[in-house]
Amino acid sequence: MEVMQKTHQKRKLMHYVQVEWKLVVLITVTGLVYNIGIALFPYFEGQLAQCLSDILNQQAGEKDMYVLVMIYISVVFIVQLARFFKRLSVRYMANHINRRMKLDLYHSLIHTPVNLADLNAGGLLSRTLKDVDDCVEGIRKVITEIFDTGIAMLSYVVTLCLYDWKLTLVAGLFPPLAFFFAERMKKTVTALEVQARKSRDHANQLVVDRISSFRSYRSAGCESNMDETVEKAFAHMNTTVSKAQFAVSGIGPFYRVICLLGMIFVFLIGIRRIESGLWNIAVMTAYISCYTRVSLKTSKSAALFNSMTRSSVCWKRIKEQMHEIQDEPHVPQDISSVTCSIPVAYYDPSVPVLHDIHLHFEKGTITGITGRVACGKTLLAQILSGIREMQGCVMADGCPLSMYDVAYCTNRPQIFNDTIYHNITLGKDGDIHEVLQDVCLDHETDPDQSAKEAGCHLSIGQQARTALARALYSDRSVLVLDDPFASVDTKTEQQILMTLKNRYRDRVIILFSHRLDCFDLMDQVICIQNGTCVCGSHASLLEENAEYRTLVQLQCERTEV
């Protein structure tokens, strides 16, 4: 039988652009229309100025001006319409890429083991997701400026050279100076942004620590000291963020000034061209308009250079987490048995807890597993549910059990601030009345009742049964129940177990419990003793196993008391 495996294929940045190829085509068409069209604006502006001069000199009439204005307005309308659709397409594309990257990051963090010691709540919140946003913003600006800067500048430069290539060569020396200045400022801007991000992470982490450990600080009498530390951290964050923002946003106008210095040569040489009769007002106006646009585009491209650098830095930080999770086809869920073979298992790498574990569970049976406190029940439950790594194997019909959907339910479940219905369905809508009956909650709660934060509107027993209803509703092949009845009365526990035994014959049910009142209902009983397992029926273990007999006697004594 083919085993399903999750493979992790690292994404490349261009992948996210290639997926949106339809939007790329639309952006290309509208971008070319827009940027080639705006190259005509200086020509029309020059013609309008010349027409006005001709009208004043009585060499043209008002009709000529009307015709020229209508043509100009038509060109402007078409160009701006193309610009609207281009910008809308780029924004849609950026939003789609942002969503895909965050989904890939989410799946990567879910399926890839993460060393929690290397992460902190404040840093993860403010760094990883912001890196995605910055990276996508860089992609958006690159795609936008390829047209709005690259093609537009090419069109303007060609127009300038057609008017006067020598003047263009002289005045064109200043825009490259802006690029040179941008390159020199790159390291400074990056360093300031890194410093700002570190100070932001530090301040956020202090706040998280202050909130989560407020009782410890209060009992130690150092709340005021911690508050002062947080205030200093935020003051430092404000300083570093302000410097970074000034470097990013304040440097743009300076680029623009450098680029526009070439306008001095344009005016000096242009006036001489008019005096000598080589130029007229139309050419002078068109050239000044063209050169101004080139200068502004150059200053934007210099600022874009810093944005691309920031985006590149962000991608380098997150690319190791950007994986494509690929699943092979699911194995059949209708299993007949589960086997477990574990040579040794640990809580701590230096202290073995379980050893020589060999277990077998049949479909349609309920197996009860018990043992003394700290004997390894929870460890074995976590191994069977696939949430803890171990040596050995847990197989279902010859396939790793982790390939199946295993439902793991504990006596301390996670209850969300939502209705009972949504806590059970978890987004998979359907009728939950049957599972509420199965766990004896149908008369105690309303599906539309809110559990509130951490399930505070439910008793501990109701929380445990809500989690059990969630496991039953999920329709998983294997149910691993880790002491779910610890806060449930014996009568309700027995009723639920009888329901599980009679109505869920298509599943493998494994119950871990320290309460043995209902273990006579189990099809198989396993007692963890000295790190290994002893198997049998309830009656046989009572007769043959002293450890199990002692546990049952202690249970009876506590019940009598």
N, C-alpha and C positions, 0 to 999 in steps of 0.2 A: 504494500500500500504506500502510495506516495505521501510523504510528510510535508505538511505546510511549514514554511520557514519565512521569517521576516528578514528581508535583505535591506541593507542601508546603502543607497547609492547617493553619493554626494552631488548636490546640485551645482551647476555653474550659473553665474550671474546672467549670461545671455539666454539661458533656458527660459527665464521669466519673461523676457522680451519676445522670444520666438513663439511662445504659447499664444501671445496676443497678436498673431500675424495679421488678422483681419483689420484690427485697429491700426497696425503699422501701415498697411496699404492705404487706409483712409487718411491717416496723418500725412503720408507721403504725397498723395494727390492734392489734398487741400493745402499742404505746406508749399508745394511748388506753385500753385495758383496764387497764393498769398504773397510769397516772397518775390516771384517774378513780377507780379502786379505792382508791388510797392516801388519797384525800380522805375516805374513809369511816372511816379508822383513828381520827382524833381523836374522831369521834362514838361509835364503839364503846368507846374508852378511857374517855370520859366516862360512858357507860352502865354500864360495868363498875364504875367508881368509885362511881356512884350506887347500883347494885345492892348493892355491898358495904356501903354506908352503910345501905341499907334493911334488909339482913339483920341488921346489928348493932342496928338499931332495931326488929327483929321485924316489919317491914312487908313483907318478901319472904322466900321460902324458897330452899333450896339448889337446887331444881329450876329456878328462874328463872335462877340463875347458870349452871347447866350448859347450859341452852338458849342463853343469850347467848354463853357461851364457845364452843360448837360452831359457832354462826353466825359468830362472829369468826374462828375457825380456818379455816373454809371460805373466807371472804373472803380471808384472808391467803394460803391455798394458791393460789387462783385468781390473785390479784394477783402473787404471786412466780413462779408458772409463766409468766405473761405477761412478767414482767420478765426471766426466764431466756431466753426465745425472742427478746425484743427485743434484749438485749445480745449474744446469739449472732449474730443477724442483722446487727447493726451491726458486729461484729467481722469477720464474713465479708465484708461490704460494704467495710470499710476495707482488708482484705487484697486484695480484687479490684481496688480503685482503685489501691492501691500498686503492684500488679503491672502494671496497664495503664499507669500513668504512667511506670514505669521502662522498660517495653518501648517506649513512645513516645519516651522520652528516648534509649534505645539506638538505635532506628532513625533518630532525628533526627541524632544524632552520627555515625552511619554514612553517612547520605546528604547531610548538609549540610557544606560546606567549613568547617573550623574553623581559625582562626589559632592554631597551636600556641604562638606566642610569647605569647599572652594567657592561656595555661593553664599550670599547674604540677601535677606529679603529686600532691603533698600536698594542694593546694587542691582539685583535682578529686575526690580520694578523700573528703575530709572535708566538703566543702561541697555539691556537687551532689546526691549521694544523700541526705545528711542533710536537705537542703532538701525533697526529696520526702517523706521520712518525717515531717518536721515539718508539712508542708502537709496530708498525709493525716491526721495526728493531729488537726489543727485541724478538718478536715471531720468526723472521727469525733465529736469533742466537740460540735460544733455540732449534728449530727444527734441525738446523745444528749440534749443539754441542751434542745433544742426541746421534747422531751417531759418529761424529768426535771426541768427547771427551768421552762420556759415554761408548759406546760399544768398542771403540778402547782401552780405559784404561783397561776395563775388560779383553780384550784379552791379552794385554801386561802384566798385573798383573798375570794372570794365567800362561803365559809363564815364567815369572820371578820365580814364585813359583815352577814350574817344574824343573828349573835349580838349585835353592837353596832358599828354603823358609826362612831359618834363616837370610841370608843376605838380602833378600827382606824385612823381618820384621824390621831389623835395619835401612837400607837405606830408607825405606818407611815412617819413622817418619817425614821427612822434608816436603813432599807435604801437609800433614794436617796443618803444620804451615802456609803455604801460604793461606789455607782456613781461618784459624783463623785470620790472618792479614787482609784478605779481609773483614771478618765480622766486625772487629774493624774499618776499613776504610769506611764502608758503610755509616754511618751517616755523616762523613766528606765530602765524595764525593757528597752525596745527597744535603747537605747544600750548597756546592759550586755551584752546578748546579742550585738550586733554586735562589740563589743570582744572578747568571749570567743571568737567564731568567728574573728576575725582572728588572735588569739594562737594558737589551735589550728592554723590553716592555716600560720602562720609556723613553729611548732614542727615540724609534720609535714614541711614542705618542707625544713627544716634536716636532719631525719633522713634524708630521701631523698637530699639532696645529700651528706651525710656518708657514707652507704653507697656511693653510686655513684662518689664521687670520693676514696675512702679512700687510694688509691695516691698521688694528687696531694698530699694533705695530709701523707702519710707522707714522701714525697720532699722536701717543702718544710720538714719538721720542725715543723709547726704542728698536729699532731694534738691535743695537750693544749689548745691555745687553742680549737680547734673544739669539743672536748668540753665545755669550760667554757661556750662560747656556747650549746651545745645545752641544758646544764643550766640556764642562766639563762632560756632560752626556755621550758623546761618549768615552771620556778618561776613565771614570769610567767603562763603559761597556767593553772596551778593557781589563782593568785590571781584572775584575771579570771573563770574558770569558776565558782569558788566564789561570787563576788559575784553572778554572773548566776543561779546556782541558788538563792541565798538570796532574790533579788528575786522569782523565779518561784514557788518553793514556800513561802518563809517569809512572804509577804505575805497568804496565804489566811487564817491564823488571825487576823490583824489585822482583815481584813474582817469576820470572824465576830463579833469583839468589838463592833465598831461596830453591827452589825445587832442584837445582843442587848441593847444598851442600852435599847431600847424595852420590855424586860421589866419594868423598874422601874415604868413607868406601868401595865402590865398587872396587876401585883400590887397596887399602891396602889388603883387604880380597881376592880379585880375584887373585892377584899375589901369595899369599900363596897357593891358590887352585892349581894354575899351577905348582908351585914348588913341591907340594906334589903329583902331578899326578892326582888329582881329576878332573881337568879341562884341556882342550886343547885350542888352539887358537880359534877354532870355537865357543866354549862355551863362552869364555871370550869376543870375539867380539860381539856375539849375545846378551849377557847379557848387555854390555855397551850400545849397540844400543837400546835395549828394555828400559833400565832405562832412557836413554836420552829422548826417545819419551814419556814415562810416565810423566817425569818432565815437558816437554813442554806442554803436554796436561793438566796437573794439573794447570800450570800457566794460560793457556787459560780459564780453567773452573773458576778460581778465578776471572779473569777479567769479564767472563760471568756473574758471580754472581752480580757484580755491574751493568751490563747492564740490567739484569732482574729486579733489584731494580728500576732503572730509568724507565723501561717500565711499571712496576707496578704503579709507581707514576703518570705517564702520563695517564694510563687507569683510575685511580681513578678520575682524573680531567675531563675526557671526557665522562665517561660511562653514566652520567646522561643525556647526549645529544644524546646518541646512541639508537635511537628508530627504530623499524620496523613499518612503516606506512602501515596499512592494510585497504583497502577500501572494503566496502560491494558493491554488484552490484549497478550500476547506476540506478537511477529511470528514467522512460521514459522522454524524452526531449520535447515531443509534448504536451505542456501544454495549457490549455484553459483560465486560469485566474490567477491573483496574488492578494492576499489580504494582507493588512498591518494593524496591530493593535499595537500601541505603547502608553502605558500610560504616559511615560515621557522619555525624552532623554536629554543628557547633552553634552556640550563641556567640561566644567569643572564640577567636581562632586558637586560643591556647587551652581552652577547656572543652573537651568533648562531652556532649550531653546524651546523644543517642548513638547506638552502634548495632551492627548486625540486625537491621530491621528488614524483615521479609513479610509482606502483607498481601492479602488478596481480598478484593471486594467484588461482589456479584451485583449485577443489575437487578433492581427490584427488591433489594435488601436494605436494611438499616443496620449499620455497624456502630456500636457504642464504644468509645475509647475513653479510658479513665486512668487515674493514677494519683499519687500523692502530689502535693503542691510542689511546683518547680521541678517536676519530673521530665518535662519536655513536651507536654501536650500541645501547647501553643506553637512550639517550634515545628512539631510534626504537622500540625494543621497548616502552617504557612508553607511548608515544603509541598504538601499535597495540593495546595491551592496555586502553587507556582509563583508565589511572591518572595520566596527566599531561595537563594542558590544553595546547592548541596552537591555532595559527591554521591554518585549512584544514579538511579533512574526511577521515574514514575511513569508507567506505561498504561495506555488504554487500548486494548485490542492490537497490541504491537506498535502503537504510535505513542510518542511522548504525550503525556496528559496535558502539558502546557499548550499543546496544539488545539485542545478542545476549550470550549467556554466553560470554565469552572466558576461556580458561584461560591464565594467565601463570605460567611456571615459570622460576626462576633457579637459579644454581649455589650460592646461599646461601639455601636455603629455610627457612621457619619449621617446625621440627619440635617437636611438643608432647610433654610428659611423659606419654606414653600408649603403648599398644601400636601395633605397625606397622599392625594392622587399623584402629584408630580414626584413626590419622594419615592413612590413605588414604581411608577412607569419610567422615570428618567428620560422622558422625551419619546418613548415608544407608546403612543396612545392606544388605549384599549379598555376593556371592561375589567375592573379590579374587584368586583363584588365577590367573585369566587375565592380569590386568594385572601381577601379580608375574612371570609367565613373560615377558611382553612386555618388561620392563625387566631381565630376568636376575637377579631377586632370589629366585626360588622356591626355589633350593638354598642360598642364603646366609643367609636369615632365616626366622624363624617368625612367622606373623601375630600370634600371642599374645605375641611377645617385646616387652618394653618398650624404647622408644627412650630413656627417661630424659629429664632436663631438657636442652633444646636439642639433643637427639639424640646425647648424648655416648656412648651405647652403640653407635652406628653410625659407620662411617667416613664421611669427607666424600663419597666417591663413592656410598656407600649412601644417605646423606641426599638427595643430588641425585636418585638413581633412585627413592627413596620419593616425593619430590615429583612426579616425572614420572608415577609410577603413580597418584598422586592426581589429576593433570590428566587422565590417560586415563580413569580411573574416573568422573570427573565428567561424561563424555559431552558435553563442550562442542563447539560447532561449529568454533571456531578455537583452535588451540594456538599460543601464542607462547612459544618456548623460548629463553631468554636464557642461552646458554653452559652448558647442563646437564651437558655431558660433560667439563668442565674437569678433573675428578679421576677420570675413568674411562679405563681402558686402551683402546687403539685397537681391539682385537679385539671387546671388549664394545660399544664405541660403534658399530662397523659392524653387529654383530648386531642391536642395538636399532633402528638406522636402517632396516635391511632389513625388520624387523617392522613398523615404522611405515609404510613404503612399501607393504607388501603387505596389511596387515590394517586400515589406517585410511584407506581410499580415500574415506570419506564426510566427511572433514574437510579443512580448510585448515591446513597445518602450516608454520609459519615458524620457522626455526632460526637463531639468532644465535650465531656461534662465531668464535674466533680460530684454531681448529684446523681445518686444511683437508684432513686425511688422507682423509676420506670425502666430500668435496664432489663427487667424480665421480658419487656416487649421487643428487645433487640434480637435480630436474626443472628448476630455475631457480636461478641464482646471481646475487647482487647484491653489488657491491663499493662501499662508501662511500668516495668519493674527493673531497677538497677540499670537503666539506660537501654533496655531492650524490651520486646513485646512478647506477651504470652496471650495466645488466642484460644477461644473456645466459646461455649454457650454460657449464659448466666448461671445455669444450674451446675454445669461441669466445673466452672471456675470456683463456684462456692464450695464445691466438694474437694477440689484438688489443689487450689492455689491459696496459700495462707495469706498472701498480700491482698488479694481481692476480697477474701473473706473478712479480713480486718477492716478494710475500707467500708464494706457493707455494714458491719457491726457498729462502727463509729457513726455511720450515717443514721442507723436506727436509734442509737443512743441520743444523738442530737435532736432527732425528730421527737422522741419521747419527752425530752427536756423542754 
